[in-house]
Amino acid sequence: MQRVHDKEKTKLTVARLKKDGENFEVSVDSEAAIRFKKGLGDFSEVLKNENIWANAKKGQLASEKKLRAVFKTDDKIEIAKTIVKEGEIQLTAEYRAKQLEEKKKRIIETIHRNAIDPRTNAAIPITRLENAFKEAKVRIDERPIDQQMQDIINKLRPVLPIRFEIKKIQAVIPAQYAVKSYHILKTYKILEEEWQNDGSLKVSIELPSAMQNDFFDKINSATHGSVETKEIK
């Protein structure tokens, strides 16, 4: 097993793939690697070097023999592309913090657009929301926004009165997507559910109007657009 000098393995961010019982890693720019994995970026920006590692932290390079056996090629760029596409990308603390800050901004903007201060019946200014987040010590986590929105509102209300318009939505989901879609439905307040004889699911949910578009996006994606929805009173 080849080793490299310590200077080459400091502050490594890697994409890691386990394949055929072997571990393979490449040193990457995490943001560029994520863009490439999503089909949005150029691979020329991804790699920090062309080494293929068995263990980057220990400075252990993968053997040429194993690379050929597992990936069926000697082309290290193509091997690296496979590792990034199919593997797990390690995220730096800085990148995670940046993502959470961007999510926090989206949540604040969502509340600003969809909620009012019941004392004034007016939209809540962005700056007031930012201050309320600090005062209430609201922490944003990596869950989807819709799964943590209610917790956030509950924490904000003692320091900032907030009122959302509540929507009631009825959805009829075809049998082939019903079970798969249920994990989406149960993140909202289910008012009524009825499993039909043909296996389809008729369900009514209640949610803040701010979360309505997110719900439609997710349920349409899960059912490939075959869900029937309507607003109910």
Secondary structure as GFF3:
##gff-version 3
##sequence-region A 1 233
A	DSSP	three_ten_helix	6	9	.	.	.	ID=ss1
A	DSSP	beta_strand	14	19	.	.	.	ID=ss2
A	DSSP	beta_strand	22	27	.	.	.	ID=ss3
A	DSSP	alpha_helix	30	37	.	.	.	ID=ss4
A	DSSP	three_ten_helix	43	45	.	.	.	ID=ss5
A	DSSP	beta_strand	53	55	.	.	.	ID=ss6
A	DSSP	beta_strand	60	61	.	.	.	ID=ss7
A	DSSP	alpha_helix	64	71	.	.	.	ID=ss8
A	DSSP	alpha_helix	76	86	.	.	.	ID=ss9
A	DSSP	beta_strand	88	89	.	.	.	ID=ss10
A	DSSP	alpha_helix	93	114	.	.	.	ID=ss11
A	DSSP	beta_strand	115	117	.	.	.	ID=ss12
A	DSSP	beta_strand	122	123	.	.	.	ID=ss13
A	DSSP	alpha_helix	126	135	.	.	.	ID=ss14
A	DSSP	alpha_helix	145	156	.	.	.	ID=ss15
A	DSSP	beta_strand	163	164	.	.	.	ID=ss16
A	DSSP	beta_strand	166	173	.	.	.	ID=ss17
A	DSSP	alpha_helix	175	185	.	.	.	ID=ss18
A	DSSP	beta_strand	189	195	.	.	.	ID=ss19
A	DSSP	beta_strand	201	208	.	.	.	ID=ss20
A	DSSP	three_ten_helix	209	211	.	.	.	ID=ss21
A	DSSP	alpha_helix	212	222	.	.	.	ID=ss22
A	DSSP	beta_strand	228	232	.	.	.	ID=ss23
###
